[in-house]
Amino acid sequence: MTGCAIPGGWETHTKEDELRQRIAELEARPVITWIPVVERIPATMLRVLAAYNDGRMTTTIRTLHIPASTVTCSEYNVDMVEIADYDEATGNYYYPAGWYECVESADDYSYIGPLTGTVTHWALPPALPKMEVKP
């Protein structure tokens, strides 16, 4: 058994104790499981993490995927109406199919897209840390 001095007192710690502590720290880390898009696409409008390549580099961004003709957009949404898919049968405008970056705004999310780069993998974001917020 090897011992080491701890400031404020003398305690004995073994290598086994250190390893147990390290294992506990590693097990407490959030786990992210990356899913290749060739295997599965996330549910429509589910915000996920994505491995995204814009042609220069690969990075992680928050995204969502929209399949064709599934999410309607308002004709008053000026930014989207120019690229929206119009369905004459229903009279609805639909967001174009593709991946969209999710950007937080003051009270909601804004969506940028469809993205022109390549999303290769996606993952559910890990749970946020549990923190006690005091008023």
C-alpha positions as CSV (number, residue, x, y, z in Angstrom):
1,M,0.0,0.0,0.0
2,T,1.3,3.4,-0.9
3,G,0.4,6.5,1.0
4,C,0.3,10.1,0.2
5,A,-0.1,13.2,2.4
6,I,-3.3,15.3,1.9
7,P,-3.1,18.9,2.9
8,G,-4.9,19.5,6.2
9,G,-4.2,16.0,7.6
10,W,-2.7,12.6,7.0
11,E,-4.7,10.2,5.0
12,T,-3.8,7.0,3.2
13,H,-5.0,6.5,-0.4
14,T,-4.2,3.5,-2.4
15,K,-3.9,3.2,-6.2
16,E,-7.1,1.2,-6.1
17,D,-8.9,4.2,-4.5
18,E,-7.6,6.5,-7.2
19,L,-8.7,4.1,-9.9
20,R,-12.2,3.8,-8.4
21,Q,-12.5,7.6,-8.3
22,R,-11.4,7.9,-11.9
23,I,-13.8,5.2,-13.0
24,A,-16.7,7.0,-11.2
25,E,-15.7,10.3,-13.0
26,L,-15.7,8.6,-16.4
27,E,-19.0,6.9,-15.8
28,A,-20.5,10.2,-14.8
29,R,-19.6,11.8,-18.2
30,P,-22.4,12.1,-20.7
31,V,-22.4,9.5,-23.4
32,I,-23.0,10.5,-27.0
33,T,-23.8,7.8,-29.5
34,W,-23.2,8.9,-33.1
35,I,-25.6,7.5,-35.7
36,P,-24.6,7.5,-39.4
37,V,-27.3,9.2,-41.6
38,V,-27.0,6.3,-44.0
39,E,-28.4,4.1,-41.3
40,R,-31.1,6.3,-39.9
41,I,-32.4,9.9,-39.9
42,P,-33.8,11.5,-36.7
43,A,-37.5,12.1,-36.3
44,T,-38.9,15.2,-38.1
45,M,-38.1,18.5,-36.3
46,L,-36.1,16.7,-33.5
47,R,-33.2,18.9,-32.5
48,V,-30.0,16.9,-32.5
49,L,-26.2,17.3,-32.7
50,A,-24.8,16.7,-36.1
51,A,-21.3,16.1,-37.6
52,Y,-21.4,18.7,-40.4
53,N,-18.9,19.3,-43.1
54,D,-19.2,22.6,-45.0
55,G,-16.6,21.7,-47.6
56,R,-13.7,23.1,-45.5
57,M,-13.9,21.4,-42.1
58,T,-16.1,19.1,-40.1
59,T,-17.7,20.5,-36.9
60,T,-20.5,19.7,-34.5
61,I,-23.7,21.8,-34.8
62,R,-27.3,21.7,-33.5
63,T,-29.6,20.7,-36.3
64,L,-32.9,19.2,-37.3
65,H,-33.9,17.2,-40.4
66,I,-37.0,18.0,-42.4
67,P,-38.3,15.4,-45.0
68,A,-39.9,16.7,-48.2
69,S,-43.5,18.0,-47.9
70,T,-43.9,17.5,-44.1
71,V,-43.5,20.8,-42.4
72,T,-45.6,23.7,-43.7
73,C,-44.3,27.3,-43.6
74,S,-46.3,30.4,-43.8
75,E,-46.4,32.4,-47.0
76,Y,-45.7,35.4,-44.8
77,N,-42.3,33.9,-43.8
78,V,-40.5,36.1,-46.3
79,D,-37.2,34.4,-45.8
80,M,-38.6,31.0,-46.7
81,V,-41.3,31.7,-49.3
82,E,-38.7,32.2,-52.1
83,I,-37.2,28.7,-51.6
84,A,-40.3,26.9,-50.1
85,D,-41.9,24.1,-52.0
86,Y,-45.5,24.9,-53.0
87,D,-48.0,22.1,-53.3
88,E,-50.9,23.2,-55.6
89,A,-53.1,20.3,-54.5
90,T,-53.1,21.5,-50.9
91,G,-52.2,25.2,-51.4
92,N,-49.5,24.8,-48.7
93,Y,-45.9,25.9,-48.7
94,Y,-43.4,23.4,-47.3
95,Y,-39.9,23.8,-46.0
96,P,-37.5,22.2,-48.5
97,A,-36.2,18.8,-47.5
98,G,-32.9,18.8,-45.8
99,W,-30.9,19.6,-42.7
100,Y,-31.3,22.9,-40.9
101,E,-29.1,24.5,-38.3
102,C,-30.9,25.4,-35.1
103,V,-29.9,28.8,-33.7
104,E,-31.3,30.0,-30.4
105,S,-33.0,33.3,-30.4
106,A,-34.5,35.3,-27.6
107,D,-37.7,33.2,-27.2
108,D,-37.4,30.3,-29.6
109,Y,-35.2,28.7,-32.2
110,S,-34.5,30.0,-35.7
111,Y,-33.7,27.6,-38.4
112,I,-30.9,28.2,-41.0
113,G,-31.0,26.0,-44.1
114,P,-31.4,23.8,-45.8
115,L,-27.7,23.4,-45.2
116,T,-25.5,23.1,-48.3
117,G,-22.8,21.0,-46.7
118,T,-22.9,17.3,-45.7
119,V,-24.2,15.9,-42.4
120,T,-22.6,12.5,-41.9
121,H,-23.7,11.5,-38.4
122,W,-26.2,12.7,-35.8
123,A,-26.7,12.2,-32.0
124,L,-29.1,13.0,-29.3
125,P,-27.6,15.7,-27.1
126,P,-26.5,14.6,-23.6
127,A,-28.6,15.5,-20.6
128,L,-27.8,18.9,-19.1
129,P,-26.0,18.8,-15.8
130,K,-28.2,18.9,-12.8
131,M,-27.8,22.2,-11.2
132,E,-29.7,23.8,-8.3
133,V,-30.8,27.3,-9.3
134,K,-31.5,29.6,-6.4
135,P,-33.7,32.6,-7.0
